[in-house]
Amino acid sequence: MTHAVVAVSQDTSFKEIVHKLQERHVSALPVLEGDGRVVGVVSEADLLPKEARRSDPPHLYETPERLEEVRKSAGVTAADLMSSPAVSVRADVPLAAAARAMARRRLKRLPVVDGQGCLVGIVSRMDLLKTFLRPDDRIAEEIRGEVFGLVPGAGADLRVEVEDGVATVGGELPDSRDVAVLARLVRSVEGVVDVRFDLA
């Protein structure tokens, strides 16, 4: 995660939010209460209704989504504009859980909070993707040293080669039912793109 995070307070103005987004080249900012707790996130998507509604006349019957756009288009502070409650993750959450939360909600950034809900950092999609830049030899070393030992009777009879993040496990596995377990364990290693088997 990135520890140096730009955030705004609930009374930050629309114009200042736009300025901070442009200045920092980010698409969203956490919104904080006075004690540093994350209470929402204001994003480019939260700001766009103001521009969209300028040329879009009101309709007699509005859907709930359009009513929310109308409400946000009238907003002038972060408190008016933010999406709340904020979707956030704790600092000790595994990368995979953060990635799932971002994918399910289609988020580009996710505030990272401590046990009291106070902002400690922010994780972006690129932060999560950086794990795939991990060197192949380090990935193979972790699989040999930590994963193989978790499968009963497998340790010395297995070997692994990693190329471009793809782990190929070869050798002998006493119980073929352990292949699915081994595949899951290997995929859980940071930097593994895929796992293949070449078992005797």
TIVEXZA-243001 format. One line per 5 residues: number of its first residue (from 1); their letters; for each residue z, x, y of N, C-alpha, C. Coordinates in nm, 3 decimals. Each point is the difference from the previous one (the first is absolute). Last residue first. Layout:
TIVEXZA-243001
NUM> A> Z,X,Y,Z,X,Y,Z,X,Y | ...;
END
This chain:
TIVEXZA-243001
200> ALDFR> -1.214,0.460,-3.781,-0.044,0.019,-0.139,0.050,-0.115,-0.085 | -0.117,-0.022,0.543,0.105,0.021,-0.100,-0.059,0.013,-0.138 | -0.110,-0.039,0.523,-0.082,0.067,-0.102,0.096,0.040,-0.112 | -0.005,-0.336,0.484,0.061,0.055,-0.122,-0.105,0.061,-0.091 | 0.107,-0.129,0.567,-0.087,-0.016,-0.116,0.065,0.069,-0.119;
195> VDVVG> 0.116,-0.199,0.541,0.041,0.073,-0.119,-0.097,-0.031,-0.113 | 0.016,0.007,0.588,-0.023,-0.074,-0.123,0.049,0.087,-0.117 | 0.107,0.113,0.447,-0.102,-0.099,0.033,-0.027,-0.089,-0.121 | 0.439,0.309,0.175,-0.087,-0.033,-0.113,-0.093,-0.114,0.040 | 0.351,0.174,0.287,-0.125,0.074,0.004,-0.094,-0.030,-0.114;
190> EVSRV> 0.523,-0.080,-0.057,-0.069,0.002,0.129,-0.124,0.088,-0.007 | 0.201,-0.263,-0.424,0.013,0.131,0.064,-0.083,0.001,0.128 | 0.003,-0.364,-0.316,0.108,-0.007,0.099,0.021,0.133,0.073 | -0.313,-0.062,-0.368,-0.050,-0.063,0.124,0.106,-0.006,0.109 | 0.123,0.159,-0.429,-0.089,0.097,0.067,-0.053,-0.059,0.131;
185> LRALV> 0.263,-0.282,-0.271,0.080,0.110,0.054,-0.086,0.101,0.076 | -0.215,-0.353,-0.234,0.075,-0.053,0.115,0.082,0.110,0.067 | -0.228,0.106,-0.397,-0.095,-0.026,0.108,0.072,-0.048,0.126 | 0.253,0.053,-0.394,-0.036,0.129,0.058,-0.097,-0.018,0.117 | 0.114,-0.380,-0.249,0.117,0.048,0.075,-0.033,0.130,0.071;
180> AVDRS> -0.324,-0.175,-0.286,0.013,-0.085,0.118,0.116,0.045,0.087 | -0.062,0.218,-0.416,-0.108,0.032,0.093,0.014,-0.081,0.130 | 0.275,-0.028,-0.412,0.054,0.066,0.119,-0.108,0.033,0.104 | -0.077,-0.184,-0.442,0.052,-0.104,0.089,0.056,0.058,0.130 | -0.157,0.267,-0.371,-0.107,-0.044,0.090,0.045,-0.110,0.096;
175> DPLEG> 0.284,0.407,-0.230,-0.010,-0.146,-0.009,-0.102,-0.050,0.102 | 0.062,0.473,-0.050,0.043,-0.051,-0.130,-0.019,-0.151,-0.016 | -0.300,0.338,0.285,0.109,-0.090,0.036,0.043,-0.069,-0.129 | -0.307,0.468,0.169,0.042,-0.100,-0.099,0.118,-0.080,0.051 | -0.411,0.243,0.298,0.097,0.043,-0.099,0.033,-0.112,-0.097;
170> GVTAV> -0.154,-0.016,0.551,-0.052,0.026,-0.134,0.111,0.042,-0.094 | -0.128,-0.235,0.520,0.106,0.035,-0.093,-0.061,0.016,-0.139 | -0.162,0.004,0.542,-0.047,-0.020,-0.137,0.106,0.054,-0.095 | -0.038,-0.173,0.549,0.075,0.070,-0.104,-0.057,-0.035,-0.136 | -0.175,0.010,0.538,-0.014,-0.071,-0.127,0.066,0.084,-0.110;
165> GDEVE> -0.041,0.148,0.461,0.101,-0.105,-0.014,-0.007,-0.079,-0.129 | -0.291,0.373,0.097,-0.019,-0.099,0.107,0.094,-0.119,-0.016 | 0.063,0.260,-0.400,-0.113,0.039,0.084,-0.029,-0.113,0.097 | 0.375,0.193,-0.406,-0.022,-0.089,0.115,-0.114,0.055,0.084 | 0.237,0.022,-0.533,-0.083,0.067,0.100,-0.024,-0.102,0.111;
160> VRLDA> 0.365,0.071,-0.448,-0.062,-0.077,0.107,-0.082,0.092,0.089 | 0.263,-0.066,-0.531,-0.045,0.087,0.108,-0.066,-0.088,0.106 | 0.358,-0.037,-0.472,-0.092,-0.053,0.101,-0.037,0.106,0.102 | 0.322,0.043,-0.367,-0.128,-0.034,-0.061,-0.103,-0.055,0.099 | 0.470,0.120,0.092,-0.078,0.121,-0.031,-0.138,-0.032,-0.053;
155> GAGPV> 0.290,-0.394,0.145,0.000,0.121,0.082,-0.098,0.110,-0.034 | 0.132,-0.449,-0.225,-0.131,0.031,0.054,-0.009,0.138,0.063 | 0.375,-0.289,-0.213,-0.080,0.081,-0.091,-0.133,0.047,0.055 | 0.213,-0.387,0.275,0.063,0.057,-0.119,-0.100,0.077,-0.088 | -0.026,-0.056,0.535,-0.062,-0.068,-0.115,0.054,0.065,-0.127;
150> LGFVE> 0.116,0.163,0.430,0.049,-0.138,-0.006,-0.056,-0.078,-0.118 | -0.126,0.456,0.129,0.133,-0.003,-0.060,0.058,-0.141,-0.013 | -0.417,0.088,0.225,-0.013,0.016,-0.145,0.135,-0.009,-0.071 | -0.016,-0.010,0.484,-0.050,-0.121,-0.067,-0.001,0.015,-0.151 | 0.142,0.361,0.302,0.085,-0.119,0.016,-0.047,-0.120,-0.081;
145> GRIEE> -0.214,0.451,0.005,0.143,0.024,0.011,0.086,-0.125,0.000 | -0.490,-0.010,-0.019,0.052,0.080,-0.112,0.154,0.006,0.002 | -0.215,-0.211,0.363,-0.022,-0.078,-0.123,0.058,0.073,-0.120 | 0.006,0.223,0.413,0.099,-0.108,-0.004,-0.017,-0.085,-0.126 | -0.313,0.344,0.077,0.132,0.058,-0.026,0.107,-0.109,-0.009;
140> AIRDD> -0.439,-0.121,0.126,0.007,0.034,-0.143,0.137,0.055,-0.036 | -0.083,-0.082,0.454,0.004,-0.127,-0.073,0.017,0.028,-0.149 | -0.068,0.366,0.278,0.135,-0.054,0.019,0.017,-0.131,-0.074 | -0.427,0.203,0.006,0.091,0.078,-0.083,0.146,-0.048,0.014 | -0.349,-0.198,0.267,-0.008,-0.037,-0.141,0.100,0.076,-0.086;
135> PRLFT> 0.091,-0.102,0.530,-0.079,0.089,-0.086,0.008,-0.040,-0.148 | 0.041,-0.359,0.409,0.087,0.093,-0.073,-0.084,0.086,-0.095 | -0.139,-0.375,0.284,-0.043,0.135,0.035,0.084,0.106,-0.072 | 0.080,-0.475,-0.018,-0.115,0.034,-0.084,-0.060,0.136,0.037 | 0.358,-0.200,0.245,0.051,0.043,-0.131,-0.115,0.042,-0.092;
130> KLLDM> -0.074,-0.191,0.436,0.019,0.145,-0.003,0.052,0.049,-0.134 | -0.055,-0.468,0.128,-0.115,0.063,-0.065,0.014,0.152,-0.011 | 0.327,-0.263,0.228,0.003,-0.030,-0.143,-0.114,0.070,-0.074 | 0.019,0.035,0.469,0.117,0.067,-0.057,0.005,-0.020,-0.151 | -0.327,-0.234,0.241,-0.036,0.141,-0.022,0.118,0.079,-0.056;
125> RSVIG> 0.066,-0.452,0.123,-0.085,0.009,-0.119,-0.034,0.145,-0.031 | 0.445,-0.043,0.266,-0.135,-0.055,0.018,-0.077,0.008,-0.132 | 0.543,-0.012,0.202,-0.091,0.051,-0.102,-0.134,-0.070,0.017 | 0.472,0.131,0.310,-0.106,-0.096,-0.031,-0.093,0.064,-0.102 | 0.555,0.044,0.190,-0.134,0.056,-0.010,-0.101,-0.111,-0.022;
120> VLCGQ> 0.467,-0.075,0.076,0.011,0.144,-0.025,-0.137,0.067,-0.010 | 0.276,-0.493,0.182,-0.123,0.076,-0.020,0.028,0.148,-0.020 | 0.345,-0.404,-0.136,-0.041,0.078,0.117,-0.119,0.089,-0.035 | 0.274,-0.303,-0.290,-0.123,-0.055,0.056,-0.049,0.072,0.124 | 0.379,0.106,-0.299,0.034,-0.098,0.103,-0.123,-0.062,0.065;
115> GDVVP> -0.028,0.348,-0.337,0.075,-0.110,-0.058,0.038,-0.109,0.099 | -0.422,0.285,0.140,0.117,0.041,-0.076,0.073,-0.125,-0.051 | -0.552,0.039,0.093,0.131,-0.026,0.059,0.112,0.055,-0.088 | -0.570,-0.001,0.132,0.097,0.047,-0.099,0.137,-0.009,0.065 | -0.510,-0.258,0.089,0.122,0.065,0.049,0.091,0.039,-0.116;
110> LRKLR> -0.540,-0.040,-0.022,0.120,-0.068,-0.045,0.122,0.074,0.056 | -0.589,-0.074,0.048,0.121,0.081,0.020,0.121,-0.083,-0.038 | -0.429,-0.177,-0.065,-0.043,0.138,0.018,0.118,0.095,0.014 | -0.064,-0.498,-0.273,0.057,0.071,0.114,-0.053,0.143,0.005 | -0.039,-0.422,-0.308,-0.114,0.056,0.075,0.047,0.068,0.129;
105> RRAMA> 0.263,-0.198,-0.372,0.004,-0.060,0.134,-0.116,0.046,0.088 | 0.046,0.162,-0.450,0.017,-0.146,-0.009,-0.008,-0.067,0.135 | -0.013,0.477,-0.024,-0.122,-0.061,-0.055,0.011,-0.152,-0.002 | 0.377,0.255,0.135,-0.108,0.010,0.099,-0.127,-0.069,-0.050 | 0.369,0.027,-0.292,0.034,-0.086,0.114,-0.111,0.001,0.104;
100> RAAAA> -0.042,0.294,-0.368,-0.016,-0.140,-0.041,0.027,-0.095,0.116 | 0.081,0.460,0.069,-0.143,-0.027,-0.009,-0.027,-0.144,-0.040 | 0.445,0.150,0.002,-0.051,-0.010,0.137,-0.149,-0.034,0.000 | 0.195,0.087,-0.413,0.051,-0.128,0.052,-0.047,-0.021,0.144 | -0.100,0.411,-0.209,-0.077,-0.107,-0.062,0.044,-0.137,0.053;
95> LPVDA> 0.236,0.397,0.129,-0.129,-0.016,0.067,-0.080,-0.117,-0.056 | 0.537,-0.019,-0.038,-0.111,0.082,-0.052,-0.131,-0.031,0.074 | 0.484,-0.056,0.240,-0.092,-0.077,-0.083,-0.112,0.091,-0.051 | 0.373,0.100,0.317,0.009,0.048,-0.138,-0.092,-0.076,-0.096 | 0.045,-0.100,0.477,-0.046,0.139,-0.012,0.000,0.049,-0.144;
90> RVSVA> -0.075,-0.523,0.112,0.109,0.097,0.014,-0.055,0.140,-0.026 | -0.307,-0.403,0.205,0.050,0.057,-0.126,0.115,0.094,0.031 | -0.267,-0.470,0.239,0.039,0.141,0.007,0.043,0.047,-0.138 | -0.212,-0.432,0.327,-0.005,0.050,-0.137,0.031,0.150,0.010 | 0.172,-0.375,0.365,-0.086,0.114,-0.033,0.004,0.028,-0.149;
85> PSSML> 0.072,-0.502,0.202,0.069,0.129,-0.010,-0.096,0.110,-0.043 | -0.235,-0.189,0.294,0.139,0.015,-0.037,0.036,-0.100,-0.109 | -0.402,0.229,0.356,0.013,-0.067,-0.129,0.142,0.028,-0.048 | -0.140,0.003,0.537,0.022,0.070,-0.127,-0.005,-0.094,-0.120 | -0.036,-0.112,0.490,-0.122,0.036,-0.071,0.021,0.049,-0.143;
80> DAATV> 0.345,-0.124,0.336,-0.092,-0.114,-0.011,-0.111,0.027,-0.101 | 0.310,0.344,0.105,0.072,-0.108,-0.069,-0.090,-0.121,-0.020 | -0.158,0.369,0.255,-0.002,0.027,-0.144,0.069,-0.111,-0.078 | -0.200,-0.153,0.463,0.089,0.108,-0.042,-0.010,0.018,-0.151 | -0.252,-0.334,0.232,-0.006,0.108,0.098,0.093,0.116,-0.035;
75> GASKR> -0.287,-0.477,-0.222,0.107,0.098,0.000,-0.019,0.110,0.102 | -0.293,-0.381,-0.135,0.080,-0.019,0.121,0.110,0.106,0.013 | -0.287,-0.021,-0.378,-0.087,0.026,0.115,0.073,-0.017,0.131 | 0.213,-0.101,-0.417,-0.009,0.143,0.026,-0.088,0.031,0.120 | 0.039,-0.451,-0.134,0.131,0.051,0.040,-0.007,0.148,0.034;
70> VEELR> -0.385,-0.198,-0.175,0.024,-0.048,0.136,0.133,0.053,0.051 | -0.103,0.088,-0.445,-0.085,0.080,0.090,0.022,-0.042,0.145 | 0.212,-0.252,-0.328,0.064,0.131,0.009,-0.080,0.092,0.091 | -0.184,-0.415,-0.096,0.116,-0.018,0.087,0.075,0.131,0.017 | -0.355,-0.014,-0.303,-0.049,0.002,0.139,0.115,-0.021,0.098;
65> EPTEY> 0.099,-0.023,-0.458,-0.045,0.136,0.032,-0.046,0.008,0.146 | 0.120,-0.424,-0.181,0.117,0.086,0.023,-0.039,0.143,0.039 | -0.355,-0.365,0.130,0.062,0.038,-0.127,0.125,0.084,0.031 | -0.208,-0.383,0.337,0.010,0.143,-0.028,0.065,0.023,-0.137 | -0.266,-0.396,0.315,0.081,0.019,-0.121,-0.003,0.148,-0.038;
60> LHPPD> -0.206,-0.107,0.400,0.091,-0.114,-0.009,0.093,0.014,-0.119 | -0.189,0.442,0.236,-0.052,-0.110,-0.079,0.104,-0.110,-0.008 | -0.120,0.426,0.376,0.091,-0.063,-0.096,-0.065,-0.118,-0.069 | -0.308,0.411,0.173,0.076,-0.112,0.054,0.093,-0.060,-0.105 | -0.194,0.504,0.071,0.003,-0.102,-0.105,0.084,-0.117,0.048;
55> SRRAE> -0.067,0.431,0.223,-0.127,-0.072,0.003,-0.007,-0.112,-0.104 | 0.394,0.267,0.056,-0.048,-0.013,0.139,-0.127,-0.082,0.007 | 0.236,0.137,-0.409,0.024,-0.134,0.052,-0.050,-0.018,0.143 | -0.027,0.426,-0.235,-0.081,-0.102,-0.069,0.014,-0.136,0.064 | 0.265,0.367,0.155,-0.141,0.016,0.037,-0.085,-0.112,-0.061;
50> KPLLD> 0.450,0.005,-0.116,-0.008,-0.016,0.146,-0.144,0.011,0.046 | 0.115,0.081,-0.462,-0.015,-0.141,0.040,-0.009,-0.021,0.150 | 0.080,0.449,-0.201,-0.137,-0.050,0.015,-0.010,-0.148,0.038 | 0.410,0.263,-0.113,-0.043,0.000,0.141,-0.136,-0.066,0.021 | 0.205,0.069,-0.432,0.088,-0.090,0.075,-0.045,-0.014,0.145;
45> AESVV> -0.222,0.305,-0.288,-0.031,-0.137,-0.040,0.086,-0.102,0.074 | 0.083,0.464,0.052,-0.122,-0.039,0.070,-0.035,-0.145,-0.031 | 0.507,0.086,-0.072,-0.123,0.071,-0.039,-0.116,-0.043,0.087 | 0.578,0.006,-0.070,-0.107,-0.053,0.083,-0.123,0.086,-0.025 | 0.491,-0.131,-0.265,-0.108,0.097,0.020,-0.104,-0.069,0.086;
40> GVVRG> 0.574,-0.062,-0.102,-0.137,-0.047,-0.011,-0.098,0.114,0.014 | 0.476,0.052,-0.003,0.000,-0.146,-0.002,-0.141,-0.058,-0.012 | 0.327,0.477,-0.080,-0.138,-0.051,0.007,0.004,-0.152,-0.014 | 0.402,0.324,0.206,-0.046,-0.075,-0.117,-0.140,-0.052,0.023 | 0.282,0.244,0.322,-0.098,0.074,-0.078,-0.048,-0.069,-0.125;
35> DGELV> 0.303,-0.161,0.361,0.069,0.092,-0.092,-0.095,0.080,-0.088 | -0.158,-0.337,0.316,0.072,0.105,0.072,0.068,0.101,-0.089 | -0.418,-0.239,-0.210,0.111,-0.054,0.078,0.071,0.117,0.065 | -0.532,0.028,-0.141,0.141,0.027,-0.030,0.094,-0.083,0.087 | -0.537,0.044,-0.223,0.075,-0.056,0.112,0.148,0.008,-0.037;
30> PLASV> -0.475,0.288,-0.160,0.122,-0.074,-0.033,0.066,-0.050,0.128 | -0.536,0.079,-0.042,0.124,0.062,0.045,0.119,-0.082,-0.048 | -0.582,0.096,-0.098,0.118,-0.086,0.003,0.122,0.081,0.042 | -0.440,0.189,-0.043,-0.041,-0.140,0.001,0.118,-0.097,0.007 | -0.110,0.534,0.196,0.057,-0.075,-0.111,-0.039,-0.146,0.014;
25> HREQL> -0.053,0.411,0.305,-0.104,-0.023,-0.101,0.058,-0.065,-0.126 | 0.215,0.114,0.439,0.042,0.061,-0.126,-0.102,-0.017,-0.112 | -0.079,-0.180,0.442,0.046,0.136,0.021,0.033,0.072,-0.131 | -0.115,-0.465,0.001,-0.116,0.085,0.030,0.042,0.146,0.011 | 0.337,-0.321,-0.070,-0.090,0.000,-0.115,-0.117,0.095,0.023;
20> KHVIE> 0.297,-0.072,0.358,0.060,0.084,-0.104,-0.089,0.006,-0.125 | -0.134,-0.285,0.357,-0.003,0.140,0.043,0.053,0.092,-0.110 | 0.033,-0.465,-0.062,-0.140,0.044,-0.014,-0.011,0.148,0.036 | 0.417,-0.193,0.073,-0.028,0.008,-0.144,-0.141,0.051,-0.023 | 0.128,-0.093,0.439,0.062,0.124,-0.048,-0.023,0.018,-0.149;
15> KFSTD> -0.145,-0.401,0.200,-0.081,0.112,0.046,0.055,0.133,-0.049 | 0.245,-0.396,-0.096,-0.129,-0.001,-0.069,-0.079,0.125,0.037 | 0.527,0.049,0.066,-0.108,-0.088,0.045,-0.127,0.017,-0.082 | 0.537,0.056,-0.144,-0.116,0.080,0.040,-0.118,-0.092,0.031 | 0.452,-0.123,-0.170,-0.047,-0.037,0.134,-0.115,0.086,0.050;
10> QSVAV> 0.217,0.063,-0.431,-0.049,-0.138,0.003,-0.053,-0.040,0.138 | -0.029,0.515,-0.136,0.108,-0.097,0.001,-0.060,-0.139,0.011 | -0.242,0.440,-0.238,0.019,-0.073,0.125,0.120,-0.092,-0.014 | -0.204,0.500,-0.232,0.040,-0.139,-0.019,0.014,-0.065,0.138 | -0.187,0.472,-0.282,0.001,-0.071,0.126,0.033,-0.145,-0.030;
5> VAHTM> 0.133,0.455,-0.294,-0.065,-0.131,0.007,0.009,-0.056,0.141 | 0.078,0.446,-0.328,-0.014,-0.021,0.145,-0.080,-0.127,0.022 | 0.066,0.139,-0.444,0.132,-0.024,0.058,-0.007,-0.027,0.151 | -0.338,-0.082,-0.446,0.005,0.066,0.129,0.134,-0.035,0.065 | -0.104,0.026,-0.548,0.000,-0.083,0.119,0.000,0.087,0.124;
END
